[in-house]
Amino acid sequence: MLVNYQPIVDIETRKIIKAEALCRFPESPPGLDNPDDFIKYAERHGIIKGLTEWLLGTTFEYWKTLGPLAPPELAINLSVQNLLEVDLADRVLAALKQHKLEPSQLWLEIDERLLDLHDNSVHANINKLKAKGVSLAIDGFGPSLSPVSHLEISSLGITELKLDRVMLSNLDENAKNRASMKTIQEIAFDGKIDLAAKGIESEATVEWLVRYGFSRMQGYLIAPPLSPEDFSAWLKANPA
């Protein structure tokens, strides 16, 4: 198992503001080369809790080795199954303390399935983490837009919506996607939520992001997911 890191930058300045830790197999089988599929694989095979423990420890330890090169914030993907674990928040906060990182440095990214969970453990974990300063983002947001989602986003205290790359495809020609983007822009404005996008590969897409009020982006236009060694080198060449 290994962890790659992908920079997330401010759209206007192109300066790094955080990085996403991406868990990978050394040679990912077909269909397991993106975080969503990897997480769902781990869920199906009953290894998500142990994998998350390993990811937190490995990533936090590496972050400390970066010293002054470390970006201000770090994003880690969690499974919705993790949020059902009654002790999740305590374990995350204990790992932060052990590695001398502040909760305000951590972002937890969870996919849209979070909006369908109505469980006391989920809300207890989220409330405890947010009370300590951990930020919460919905990853892959957009395809399941619904009025219920809008209400849930507000009640959960989401800080960022990271759009699914599907929502950003063919915006010049796809009126439905443009309408959805407008709706997302309104949700973000009403809830004072930041908008981010992943999978960005062209300046043409960046122009659309600026038009719809996005503040952060990641993708091959900036840098691919990088090994710890390559990410450290990238940070030296692209300081915050």
N, C-alpha and C positions, 0 to 999 in steps of 0.2 A: 504494500500500500504506500502511496506517496501523496504529497500535497503540492499543487501548483498554486501560483498567485497571479491574479490578473488586476492590473491597475484600474481604478475608477477615478475619472478626472472631472474637474469643473469644466463645463462646456465652453465657457467664455475664455478662461485663462489657459486651459489645457494642463493645469497643474494637478498633480495627484492629490486627492483628499482622503482616499482609502483604498484598500485592496480587498478582493474577495479570495478567500481560501477555497480551493477546489480539490476535493478528494478524488483520487484516481487509482485504478489498478496500474501497475507498471506497463502492461500492454492491455489497454481496455478492449474487451470483446466488442464486436459490432453492437450498437445500440446502447452502450454504456459510456459513451464519450461526452455526455453532458451531465451537469449536476442533478437535474430532475430525474433522469433515468437511473442514475447511479443510486440516488436516495431510495427510489421505489424498489430497486433491486435489493438493497439492504433491508428494506421493510419486509419484502416477501420472504427473505431467507432468515429472518429473525436475528440479524446482526446489527441493527441500527443503534441500539443502546451502547454496545461495546465500541462500535465505530465512532460514535459521537464522543465518547470519553477519550479515545485515542486522538481524534481530530483536535479537540480542545487542548489537550496537553502538548501535542506536537506543534500546533500553530502558535500557542502562547509562548512556548519555549523559543521557537524561532524568532518571534516578534521581539523578544528581549535581546536576542543577539544582534538585531539590526541597530540597536542604540539610537543615535540621533538621526539615522537614515529612515527610521520607521515612519510611515505615513501616520497622520493623526488618528485614523480609525481603521478598524479591521472588520470585515464582514464574513460571517460563517453561515453556511446553510444548515438549517435544522429540519428534521422530519416532523410532520404533524403527530406522528407516534411519540416523538420525544416529549411533546407538550402534554401528553396524557400521563407521563411519569410524574408521580406526586412530588418527587424530590429533584426534579430537573433544575429549577431555579437555584436551589441550594448548591447543587453540584457545579453549575456554571459559575456562581459567585465565589465558591471555594477555589475553583481553578484559577480565576482571575487573581484572587488574593495570593494564592501560592506563587504565581508568576509575577506578582507585583505590577499588575496592570489595573488600570482604573475601569470600572464598569462603563463610564462614558466613552471609552475607546472602542467598545464592542457594538457591532450591529448583528442582529440575528435575522436571517432571511428565511422566510417560510412560504411555501407555495399557496396558491389560491384555495386549496382544500381547507386551510385554516378557517375560512369564512363559513364553512359548513359545520364546524365543531361547536357544540353547545355542551360543554362539560366543565364541571367545577374545577377540576385539576388544571385545565387549559387556562381558565381565567385567573386562577390563583398564581400559576407560574408567571403569566404575562404581567400581572399586577406587581408581583414581587420584583421581577427583573426591571420593569420600568421605574419603579420607585427608587431603585438603586442607580438609575441612570443609563441602563442598557436601552438601545434603540431597536425598534422593530420595523421590518420592511416586508411587504408582500412581493415575492419574486414571481416572475412570469405572469404578471397581472394583465387582464384585458379580455381574454377569450370568453370568460363566463360572466360578463357584466350583467348585473341585475339590480333592481331596486333594493333587494335584501342585502346584496353586497355593500351597497352604499351605507346602509345603516350599521352593518357589522364593522365596517372600516372605522367609522366614527367611534363606536363603542369600545373597540379594542385599542384605541390610541396609536394607530399606525403612524409612523413618522415618514415613511417613504413608500412609493409605489414604483416598482421596477417593471417596466413593460416587457411582455413577451415579444420576441422578435417578429412573430407573425403579425402583430398589430402594426408593424412599421414597414411591411412589404407593400410595394406598388401603391404608395400613397398618391402618386400623380394620377393613377388610373382608377383606384379603388375608392369609390365614394362612401361605401359602407365603413371602411377602415377610417376614413377621414371623420365621419360622423362619430365613430367610437372614440377617436382621439379627442374630439371636442368635448364629449361627455366626460372623459377621464380628466381633461383639463379643468372642467367645472368642479368635479369631485375634489381634486387636489386644491383648487382655490378655496372652495368652501370649507374644507377641513384643515387648511394651512399645512398641507402635506407636500413634500418635495417629490418631484418626478425624475426618475432615472430610466435609462434605457440600456439594454445589453445587445450584443451582437452587431455593433455598429461597424460598418466596413467602408463607408463612403462619406465624403463631404456633403453630397446631395441629401443624405439622410439627416445629417447634422442640421442642415437648413430647416428641415421640417421640425426637428426637435426644438430649435430656437423659436420657431413660430408658435409652438404649442406650450411654451413655458417650461421646458425641461432644464434642469440645472446640472445633471450629472450623466455621464455615459461611460461605457466600457465596450471593448471590442477590438478586433484586429486592426482597425484604423489607428488605435493607440498602441496596443501591444497584445500578443496572444497570451494565454496562460503560460506562466514561466516557472521553471524549476526554482527552488530557493536560491541557488547560486546565480542563475540568470536574472532573477528578480532583484537581488542585491546589486548586481551590476547595472541593471536598468535604473534603479534608484540613484545610483551615483551619477549617472548620465542625465537624469531628469529629476533633480531635487525638488522637494515640495516648496 
